[in-house]
Amino acid sequence: MGEENINMGFPIKGYDVCPDCGCADCIGAETIRELKDKGKIPEEMFANGLSLGFPLYDPRKLQKMASQALLGSTPKVSTLKVFLAICKNCKRLYVREVDLLWQEVTVQIQTQQRPQTQGFPFKLPFSKG
């Protein structure tokens, strides 16, 4: 998915090393590197390490996003992205960076609804009628 930096004072720099013990080795980074080396995940995944994304959008604008998708454009929402690390030495979770990005979203549109059935759509041998 495409990402584009919004700025507004972002990115906000966190810690390069563990703020508790000063260790620079991270559990997440090692695990990601091992999985990439074994070919289990693509090289471009987790390019900046572990992260959590929090979409920031107005739910009242979902209809507009669906309309944009129908017209062929790819809607974007602002996303607060938090890059994390886990210290290999003391196991503390800490923030490396916080960024605000425009991120492309995929809108799935249901084109038709399945008919609702009342009860069983077939007769059981012991049913009446």
Secondary structure, 3 states (H helix, E strand, C coil): CCEEECCCCCCEECCCCCCCCCCCCEHHHHHHHHHHHCCCCCCCCCCCCEEEEEEECCHHHHHHHHHHHHCCCCCEEEEEEEEEEEECCCCCEEEEEEEEEEEECCCCCCCCCCCCCCCCCCCCCCCCC
